Amino acid sequence: MKNTIIILSTIVLLTACNNSNNQKNGSKFVPLKMIEVPVMITDPMERSKYIVERFWDQMNFRDTSYLSNIQNLTVHFSAYLDYLATTTKEIAKISIVNLTDSALNGDPKIASKFKEIFESALYDPNSIYRNEELYISVLEVLTTSDKLSEAEKVPLKYQLNLAYKNRLGTKAFDFNFVLEDGKVKSLYGISSELTLLMFMDPDCASCKSVMEEMKSSSILSEKSSKVKVLTIYAGVDFERWMMEVPHLNKNWINGCDKAKKIMEGSLYDLRPTPSLYLLDKQKMVILKDAPFKSIEEYLKNI
Protein backbone atom coordinates (compact mmCIF):
# COMPACT_ATOMS: atom_id res chain seq x y z
CA MET A 1 0.00 0.00 0.00
CA LYS A 2 1.19 3.50 -0.71
CA ASN A 3 1.09 4.78 2.83
CA THR A 4 3.29 7.85 3.16
CA ILE A 5 6.09 7.02 5.55
CA ILE A 6 9.25 8.72 6.68
CA ILE A 7 12.25 7.26 4.93
CA LEU A 8 14.47 7.49 7.99
CA SER A 9 12.24 5.07 9.88
CA THR A 10 12.41 2.56 7.05
CA ILE A 11 16.16 2.71 6.61
CA VAL A 12 17.01 2.74 10.31
CA LEU A 13 14.83 -0.31 10.90
CA LEU A 14 16.61 -2.11 8.08
CA THR A 15 20.11 -1.13 9.05
CA ALA A 16 20.40 -0.48 12.77
CA CYS A 17 21.11 -4.04 13.85
CA ASN A 18 24.79 -4.62 13.03
CA ASN A 19 26.84 -1.65 14.18
CA SER A 20 28.73 -3.28 17.05
CA ASN A 21 31.93 -3.90 15.08
CA ASN A 22 31.99 -0.74 13.02
CA GLN A 23 34.65 1.09 15.04
CA LYS A 24 37.23 -1.70 15.26
CA ASN A 25 39.37 0.09 12.70
CA GLY A 26 40.00 2.83 15.26
CA SER A 27 38.43 5.59 13.17
CA LYS A 28 36.76 8.45 14.96
CA PHE A 29 33.28 9.19 13.70
CA VAL A 30 32.99 12.63 12.10
CA PRO A 31 29.35 13.61 11.43
CA LEU A 32 28.44 14.46 7.86
CA LYS A 33 27.46 18.10 7.44
CA MET A 34 25.82 20.23 4.80
CA ILE A 35 27.85 21.81 2.03
CA GLU A 36 28.46 25.55 2.35
CA VAL A 37 27.72 27.38 -0.88
CA PRO A 38 29.86 30.41 -1.80
CA VAL A 39 27.90 33.61 -1.28
CA MET A 40 28.52 34.74 -4.86
CA ILE A 41 26.39 31.84 -6.16
CA THR A 42 22.88 33.22 -5.85
CA ASP A 43 20.93 31.51 -8.62
CA PRO A 44 18.82 28.71 -7.04
CA MET A 45 19.60 26.19 -9.79
CA GLU A 46 23.31 26.94 -9.65
CA ARG A 47 23.27 26.59 -5.87
CA SER A 48 21.54 23.20 -6.15
CA LYS A 49 24.03 22.09 -8.79
CA TYR A 50 26.95 23.16 -6.60
CA ILE A 51 25.54 21.26 -3.62
CA VAL A 52 24.72 17.94 -5.31
CA GLU A 53 28.06 17.85 -7.12
CA ARG A 54 29.93 18.16 -3.82
CA PHE A 55 27.48 16.66 -1.34
CA TRP A 56 29.59 13.61 -0.51
CA ASP A 57 33.06 15.13 -0.86
CA GLN A 58 33.59 15.11 2.91
CA MET A 59 32.92 11.39 3.25
CA ASN A 60 35.72 8.85 3.24
CA PHE A 61 34.05 5.75 1.82
CA ARG A 62 36.80 3.56 3.26
CA ASP A 63 35.93 4.64 6.80
CA THR A 64 33.41 2.29 8.44
CA SER A 65 32.98 4.57 11.44
CA TYR A 66 30.07 6.17 9.57
CA LEU A 67 28.19 2.94 10.24
CA SER A 68 28.33 3.65 13.95
CA ASN A 69 25.78 6.43 13.43
CA ILE A 70 23.28 5.27 10.84
CA GLN A 71 20.90 8.10 11.66
CA ASN A 72 23.44 10.74 10.66
CA LEU A 73 24.11 8.89 7.41
CA THR A 74 20.43 8.50 6.52
CA VAL A 75 19.55 12.08 7.47
CA HIS A 76 22.36 13.25 5.21
CA PHE A 77 21.10 10.97 2.43
CA SER A 78 17.55 12.29 2.80
CA ALA A 79 18.80 15.86 2.51
CA TYR A 80 20.75 14.80 -0.56
CA LEU A 81 17.61 13.44 -2.23
CA ASP A 82 15.77 16.66 -1.42
CA TYR A 83 18.46 18.61 -3.28
CA LEU A 84 18.46 16.17 -6.21
CA ALA A 85 14.77 17.01 -6.67
CA THR A 86 15.66 20.69 -7.12
CA THR A 87 18.12 20.18 -9.96
CA THR A 88 17.86 18.83 -13.51
CA LYS A 89 17.40 15.14 -14.29
CA GLU A 90 20.78 15.06 -16.03
CA ILE A 91 22.66 16.53 -13.06
CA ALA A 92 20.77 14.30 -10.63
CA LYS A 93 21.67 11.20 -12.65
CA ILE A 94 25.36 12.10 -12.88
CA SER A 95 25.45 12.81 -9.16
CA ILE A 96 23.85 9.55 -8.04
CA VAL A 97 25.98 7.52 -10.46
CA ASN A 98 29.10 9.11 -8.94
CA LEU A 99 27.81 8.36 -5.45
CA THR A 100 27.18 4.73 -6.36
CA ASP A 101 30.69 4.43 -7.82
CA SER A 102 32.21 5.97 -4.68
CA ALA A 103 30.32 3.57 -2.43
CA LEU A 104 31.32 0.53 -4.50
CA ASN A 105 34.97 1.54 -4.45
CA GLY A 106 34.92 2.08 -0.70
CA ASP A 107 34.88 -0.43 2.11
CA PRO A 108 32.61 -3.43 1.32
CA LYS A 109 30.56 -2.71 4.45
CA ILE A 110 29.96 0.87 3.27
CA ALA A 111 29.02 -0.40 -0.19
CA SER A 112 26.57 -2.89 1.31
CA LYS A 113 24.97 -0.22 3.47
CA PHE A 114 24.51 2.15 0.55
CA LYS A 115 22.89 -0.64 -1.47
CA GLU A 116 20.32 -1.01 1.32
CA ILE A 117 19.79 2.75 1.53
CA PHE A 118 19.36 3.10 -2.24
CA GLU A 119 16.77 0.33 -2.30
CA SER A 120 14.87 1.57 0.77
CA ALA A 121 14.74 5.15 -0.45
CA LEU A 122 14.33 4.84 -4.21
CA TYR A 123 12.64 1.46 -4.75
CA ASP A 124 10.45 0.69 -1.75
CA PRO A 125 6.81 1.32 -2.78
CA ASN A 126 6.13 3.08 0.53
CA SER A 127 9.06 5.49 0.38
CA ILE A 128 8.21 9.15 -0.06
CA TYR A 129 11.45 9.42 -2.06
CA ARG A 130 10.68 6.60 -4.47
CA ASN A 131 12.20 7.44 -7.85
CA GLU A 132 12.51 4.69 -10.40
CA GLU A 133 14.61 6.67 -12.86
CA LEU A 134 17.25 7.41 -10.24
CA TYR A 135 17.16 3.80 -9.07
CA ILE A 136 17.68 2.62 -12.64
CA SER A 137 20.87 4.71 -12.73
CA VAL A 138 22.00 3.07 -9.49
CA LEU A 139 21.15 -0.43 -10.73
CA GLU A 140 22.98 0.09 -14.01
CA VAL A 141 26.15 0.79 -12.04
CA LEU A 142 25.65 -2.07 -9.59
CA THR A 143 24.84 -4.72 -12.21
CA THR A 144 27.94 -3.93 -14.31
CA SER A 145 30.39 -3.54 -11.45
CA ASP A 146 33.19 -6.02 -10.86
CA LYS A 147 32.90 -5.26 -7.14
CA LEU A 148 29.81 -7.46 -6.82
CA SER A 149 29.53 -11.20 -7.36
CA GLU A 150 27.20 -12.67 -9.95
CA ALA A 151 25.05 -14.04 -7.13
CA GLU A 152 24.70 -10.54 -5.67
CA LYS A 153 23.71 -9.19 -9.07
CA VAL A 154 20.84 -11.64 -9.66
CA PRO A 155 18.16 -9.77 -7.63
CA LEU A 156 19.50 -6.44 -8.86
CA LYS A 157 19.19 -7.52 -12.49
CA TYR A 158 15.63 -8.65 -11.82
CA GLN A 159 14.79 -5.23 -10.37
CA LEU A 160 16.43 -3.50 -13.33
CA ASN A 161 14.55 -5.61 -15.86
CA LEU A 162 11.25 -4.78 -14.15
CA ALA A 163 12.12 -1.08 -13.93
CA TYR A 164 12.89 -0.95 -17.65
CA LYS A 165 9.36 -2.14 -18.44
CA ASN A 166 6.76 0.57 -19.08
CA ARG A 167 9.38 3.23 -18.50
CA LEU A 168 8.53 6.89 -19.02
CA GLY A 169 8.52 7.69 -22.73
CA THR A 170 8.14 4.04 -23.78
CA LYS A 171 5.09 2.16 -24.97
CA ALA A 172 3.17 0.37 -22.23
CA PHE A 173 2.82 -3.41 -22.51
CA ASP A 174 -0.44 -4.53 -24.03
CA PHE A 175 -2.61 -7.07 -22.24
CA ASN A 176 -6.07 -8.58 -22.44
CA PHE A 177 -8.68 -8.29 -19.71
CA VAL A 178 -12.17 -9.55 -19.08
CA LEU A 179 -15.13 -7.33 -18.24
CA GLU A 180 -17.90 -8.07 -15.77
CA ASP A 181 -20.09 -9.39 -18.61
CA GLY A 182 -17.36 -11.78 -19.80
CA LYS A 183 -16.29 -9.81 -22.86
CA VAL A 184 -12.54 -9.74 -23.51
CA LYS A 185 -10.86 -6.43 -24.35
CA SER A 186 -7.28 -5.18 -24.60
CA LEU A 187 -5.38 -2.11 -23.45
CA TYR A 188 -4.41 -1.23 -27.02
CA GLY A 189 -8.04 -1.61 -28.04
CA ILE A 190 -9.03 1.43 -25.98
CA SER A 191 -9.44 4.41 -28.28
CA SER A 192 -8.84 7.61 -26.36
CA GLU A 193 -6.55 10.62 -26.36
CA LEU A 194 -5.43 9.63 -22.87
CA THR A 195 -5.85 6.49 -20.77
CA LEU A 196 -5.63 6.52 -16.99
CA LEU A 197 -4.61 2.97 -16.11
CA MET A 198 -5.05 1.93 -12.49
CA PHE A 199 -3.94 -1.40 -11.04
CA MET A 200 -6.10 -2.09 -8.01
CA ASP A 201 -7.03 -4.78 -5.51
CA PRO A 202 -10.56 -5.31 -4.17
CA ASP A 203 -9.30 -5.46 -0.58
CA CYS A 204 -6.92 -2.51 -0.84
CA ALA A 205 -8.04 0.39 1.38
CA SER A 206 -5.66 2.79 -0.38
CA CYS A 207 -7.14 1.78 -3.74
CA LYS A 208 -10.64 2.63 -2.56
CA SER A 209 -9.42 5.94 -1.17
CA VAL A 210 -7.78 6.91 -4.47
CA MET A 211 -10.85 5.82 -6.42
CA GLU A 212 -12.97 8.10 -4.27
CA GLU A 213 -10.57 10.94 -5.13
CA MET A 214 -10.94 10.10 -8.79
CA LYS A 215 -14.74 9.98 -8.64
CA SER A 216 -14.92 13.38 -6.95
CA SER A 217 -12.25 15.01 -9.14
CA SER A 218 -13.68 17.96 -11.06
CA ILE A 219 -10.60 17.95 -13.30
CA LEU A 220 -11.03 14.31 -14.29
CA SER A 221 -14.72 14.97 -14.87
CA GLU A 222 -13.98 17.99 -17.08
CA LYS A 223 -11.51 15.94 -19.16
CA SER A 224 -13.79 12.90 -19.46
CA SER A 225 -14.08 13.33 -23.23
CA LYS A 226 -10.30 13.02 -23.53
CA VAL A 227 -9.50 10.56 -20.76
CA LYS A 228 -10.72 7.00 -20.32
CA VAL A 229 -10.18 5.35 -16.96
CA LEU A 230 -9.25 1.66 -16.93
CA THR A 231 -9.07 -0.19 -13.61
CA ILE A 232 -7.39 -3.59 -13.68
CA TYR A 233 -7.27 -6.32 -11.08
CA ALA A 234 -4.25 -8.50 -11.80
CA GLY A 235 -4.52 -10.78 -8.78
CA VAL A 236 -5.58 -14.39 -8.40
CA ASP A 237 -9.05 -14.14 -6.82
CA PHE A 238 -11.38 -13.61 -9.78
CA GLU A 239 -14.47 -14.35 -7.68
CA ARG A 240 -13.55 -11.65 -5.18
CA TRP A 241 -13.16 -9.15 -8.03
CA MET A 242 -16.58 -10.16 -9.41
CA MET A 243 -18.09 -9.33 -6.02
CA GLU A 244 -16.40 -5.91 -6.02
CA VAL A 245 -16.85 -4.78 -9.63
CA PRO A 246 -20.58 -3.84 -9.27
CA HIS A 247 -19.48 -1.20 -6.77
CA LEU A 248 -16.94 0.41 -9.10
CA ASN A 249 -17.65 3.52 -11.15
CA LYS A 250 -19.79 2.56 -14.15
CA ASN A 251 -18.24 5.35 -16.22
CA TRP A 252 -14.89 3.56 -16.06
CA ILE A 253 -13.72 0.44 -17.85
CA ASN A 254 -13.29 -2.12 -15.08
CA GLY A 255 -11.39 -5.26 -16.03
CA CYS A 256 -9.64 -8.28 -14.60
CA ASP A 257 -6.62 -10.15 -15.89
CA LYS A 258 -8.38 -13.47 -15.38
CA ALA A 259 -5.63 -15.35 -17.26
CA LYS A 260 -2.98 -13.90 -14.88
CA LYS A 261 -0.72 -12.98 -17.81
CA ILE A 262 0.35 -9.68 -16.20
CA MET A 263 1.49 -11.34 -13.00
CA GLU A 264 3.04 -14.44 -14.52
CA GLY A 265 4.87 -12.46 -17.20
CA SER A 266 5.91 -9.66 -14.81
CA LEU A 267 4.56 -7.23 -17.42
CA TYR A 268 4.03 -4.49 -14.82
CA ASP A 269 5.45 -3.75 -11.39
CA LEU A 270 2.57 -4.78 -9.13
CA ARG A 271 4.32 -4.20 -5.80
CA PRO A 272 2.51 -0.93 -5.07
CA THR A 273 -1.26 -0.77 -5.04
CA PRO A 274 -2.84 1.27 -6.30
CA SER A 275 -0.48 1.94 -9.19
CA LEU A 276 -1.50 4.62 -11.68
CA TYR A 277 -0.21 5.19 -15.20
CA LEU A 278 -1.17 7.95 -17.61
CA LEU A 279 -0.84 6.89 -21.25
CA ASP A 280 -1.19 8.89 -24.45
CA LYS A 281 -3.16 7.93 -27.57
CA GLN A 282 -0.42 5.53 -28.72
CA LYS A 283 -0.19 4.09 -25.18
CA MET A 284 3.15 5.75 -24.51
CA VAL A 285 3.81 6.21 -20.80
CA ILE A 286 3.47 9.84 -19.74
CA LEU A 287 3.35 9.24 -15.98
CA LYS A 288 4.26 6.00 -14.22
CA ASP A 289 3.14 4.92 -10.77
CA ALA A 290 2.19 8.53 -10.12
CA PRO A 291 0.08 9.97 -7.29
CA PHE A 292 -3.37 10.93 -8.50
CA LYS A 293 -2.60 14.56 -7.59
CA SER A 294 0.23 14.53 -10.13
CA ILE A 295 -2.10 13.14 -12.77
CA GLU A 296 -4.67 15.81 -11.96
CA GLU A 297 -2.00 18.48 -12.32
CA TYR A 298 -1.00 17.13 -15.73
CA LEU A 299 -4.61 17.00 -16.91
CA LYS A 300 -5.24 20.52 -15.67
CA ASN A 301 -2.39 21.86 -17.79
CA ILE A 302 -3.13 20.13 -21.09
DOMARFI-194800 format. One record per residue (C-alpha): x negated, y negated, z; residue in three letters. Coordinates in steps of 0.2 Angstrom, whole numbers, padded with zeros to 4 digits, always signed. Layout:
residues N
XYZALA...
***
This chain:
residues 302
+0000+0000+0000MET-0006-0018-0004LYS-0005-0024+0014ASN-0016-0039+0016THR-0030-0035+0028ILE-0046-0044+0033ILE-0061-0036+0025ILE-0072-0037+0040LEU-0061-0025+0049SER-0062-0013+0035THR-0081-0014+0033ILE-0085-0014+0052VAL-0074+0002+0055LEU-0083+0011+0040LEU-0101+0006+0045THR-0102+0002+0064ALA-0106+0020+0069CYS-0124+0023+0065ASN-0134+0008+0071ASN-0144+0016+0085SER-0160+0019+0075ASN-0160+0004+0065ASN-0173-0005+0075GLN-0186+0009+0076LYS-0197+0000+0063ASN-0200-0014+0076GLY-0192-0028+0066SER-0184-0042+0075LYS-0166-0046+0069PHE-0165-0063+0061VAL-0147-0068+0057PRO-0142-0072+0039LEU-0137-0090+0037LYS-0129-0101+0024MET-0139-0109+0010ILE-0142-0128+0012GLU-0139-0137-0004VAL-0149-0152-0009PRO-0139-0168-0006VAL-0143-0174-0024MET-0132-0159-0031ILE-0114-0166-0029THR-0105-0158-0043ASP-0094-0144-0035PRO-0098-0131-0049MET-0117-0135-0048GLU-0116-0133-0029ARG-0108-0116-0031SER-0120-0110-0044LYS-0135-0116-0033TYR-0128-0106-0018ILE-0124-0090-0027VAL-0140-0089-0036GLU-0150-0091-0019ARG-0137-0083-0007PHE-0148-0068-0003TRP-0165-0076-0004ASP-0168-0076+0015GLN-0165-0057+0016MET-0179-0044+0016ASN-0170-0029+0009PHE-0184-0018+0016ARG-0180-0023+0034ASP-0167-0011+0042THR-0165-0023+0057SER-0150-0031+0048TYR-0141-0015+0051LEU-0142-0018+0070SER-0129-0032+0067ASN-0116-0026+0054ILE-0105-0041+0058GLN-0117-0054+0053ASN-0121-0044+0037LEU-0102-0042+0033THR-0098-0060+0037VAL-0112-0066+0026HIS-0106-0055+0012PHE-0088-0061+0014SER-0094-0079+0013ALA-0104-0074-0003TYR-0088-0067-0011LEU-0079-0083-0007ASP-0092-0093-0016TYR-0092-0081-0031LEU-0074-0085-0033ALA-0078-0103-0036THR-0091-0101-0050THR-0089-0094-0068THR-0087-0076-0071LYS-0104-0075-0080GLU-0113-0083-0065ILE-0104-0071-0053ALA-0108-0056-0063LYS-0127-0060-0064ILE-0127-0064-0046SER-0119-0048-0040ILE-0130-0038-0052VAL-0145-0046-0045ASN-0139-0042-0027LEU-0136-0024-0032THR-0153-0022-0039ASP-0161-0030-0023SER-0152-0018-0012ALA-0157-0003-0022LEU-0175-0008-0022ASN-0175-0010-0004GLY-0174+0002+0011ASP-0163+0017+0007PRO-0153+0014+0022LYS-0150-0004+0016ILE-0145+0002-0001ALA-0133+0014+0007SER-0125+0001+0017LYS-0123-0011+0003PHE-0114+0003-0007LYS-0102+0005+0007GLU-0099-0014+0008ILE-0097-0016-0011PHE-0084-0002-0011GLU-0074-0008+0004SER-0074-0026-0002ALA-0072-0024-0021LEU-0063-0007-0024TYR-0052-0003-0009ASP-0034-0007-0014PRO-0031-0015+0003ASN-0045-0027+0002SER-0041-0046+0000ILE-0057-0047-0010TYR-0053-0033-0022ARG-0061-0037-0039ASN-0063-0023-0052GLU-0073-0033-0064GLU-0086-0037-0051LEU-0086-0019-0045TYR-0088-0013-0063ILE-0104-0024-0064SER-0110-0015-0047VAL-0106+0002-0054LEU-0115+0000-0070GLU-0131-0004-0060VAL-0128+0010-0048LEU-0124+0024-0061THR-0140+0020-0072THR-0152+0018-0057SER-0166+0030-0054ASP-0164+0026-0036LYS-0149+0037-0034LEU-0148+0056-0037SER-0136+0063-0050GLU-0125+0070-0036ALA-0124+0053-0028GLU-0119+0046-0045LYS-0104+0058-0048VAL-0091+0049-0038PRO-0098+0032-0044LEU-0096+0038-0062LYS-0078+0043-0059TYR-0074+0026-0052GLN-0082+0018-0067LEU-0073+0028-0079ASN-0056+0024-0071LEU-0061+0005-0070ALA-0064+0005-0088TYR-0047+0011-0092LYS-0034-0003-0095ASN-0047-0016-0092ARG-0043-0034-0095LEU-0043-0038-0114GLY-0041-0020-0119THR-0025-0011-0125LYS-0016-0002-0111ALA-0014+0017-0113PHE+0002+0023-0120ASP+0013+0035-0111PHE+0030+0043-0112ASN+0043+0041-0099PHE+0061+0048-0095VAL+0076+0037-0091LEU+0090+0040-0079GLU+0100+0047-0093ASP+0087+0059-0099GLY+0081+0049-0114LYS+0063+0049-0118VAL+0054+0032-0122LYS+0036+0026-0123SER+0027+0011-0117LEU+0022+0006-0135TYR+0040+0008-0140GLY+0045-0007-0130ILE+0047-0022-0141SER+0044-0038-0132SER+0033-0053-0132GLU+0027-0048-0114LEU+0029-0032-0104THR+0028-0033-0085LEU+0023-0015-0081LEU+0025-0010-0062MET+0020+0007-0055PHE+0030+0010-0040MET+0035+0024-0028ASP+0053+0027-0021PRO+0047+0027-0003ASP+0035+0013-0004CYS+0040-0002+0007ALA+0028-0014-0002SER+0036-0009-0019CYS+0053-0013-0013LYS+0047-0030-0006SER+0039-0035-0022VAL+0054-0029-0032MET+0065-0041-0021GLU+0053-0055-0026GLU+0055-0050-0044MET+0074-0050-0043LYS+0075-0067-0035SER+0061-0075-0046SER+0068-0090-0055SER+0053-0090-0067ILE+0055-0072-0071LEU+0074-0075-0074SER+0070-0090-0085GLU+0058-0080-0096LYS+0069-0064-0097SER+0070-0067-0116SER+0052-0065-0118LYS+0048-0053-0104VAL+0054-0035-0102LYS+0051-0027-0085VAL+0046-0008-0085LEU+0045+0001-0068THR+0037+0018-0068ILE+0036+0032-0055TYR+0021+0043-0059ALA+0023+0054-0044GLY+0028+0072-0042VAL+0045+0071-0034ASP+0057+0068-0049PHE+0072+0072-0038GLU+0068+0058-0026ARG+0066+0046-0040TRP+0083+0051-0047MET+0090+0047-0030MET+0082+0030-0030GLU+0084+0024-0048VAL+0103+0019-0046PRO+0097+0006-0034HIS+0085-0002-0045LEU+0088-0018-0056ASN+0099-0013-0071LYS+0091-0027-0081ASN+0074-0018-0080TRP+0069-0002-0089ILE+0066+0011-0075ASN+0057+0026-0080GLY+0048+0041-0073CYS+0033+0051-0079ASP+0042+0067-0077LYS+0028+0077-0086ALA+0015+0069-0074LYS+0004+0065-0089LYS-0002+0048-0081ILE-0007+0057-0065MET-0015+0072-0073GLU-0024+0062-0086GLY-0030+0048-0074SER-0023+0036-0087LEU-0020+0022-0074TYR-0027+0019-0057ASP-0013+0024-0046LEU-0022+0021-0029ARG-0013+0005-0025PRO+0006+0004-0025THR+0014-0006-0031PRO+0002-0010-0046SER+0007-0023-0058LEU+0001-0026-0076TYR+0006-0040-0088LEU+0004-0034-0106LEU+0006-0044-0122ASP+0016-0040-0138LYS+0002-0028-0144GLN+0001-0020-0126LYS-0016-0029-0123MET-0019-0031-0104VAL-0017-0049-0099ILE-0017-0046-0080LEU-0021-0030-0071LYS-0016-0025-0054ASP-0011-0043-0051ALA+0000-0050-0036PRO+0017-0055-0043PHE+0013-0073-0038LYS-0001-0073-0051SER+0010-0066-0064ILE+0023-0079-0060GLU+0010-0092-0062GLU+0005-0086-0079TYR+0023-0085-0085LEU+0026-0103-0078LYS+0012-0109-0089ASN+0016-0101-0105ILE
***
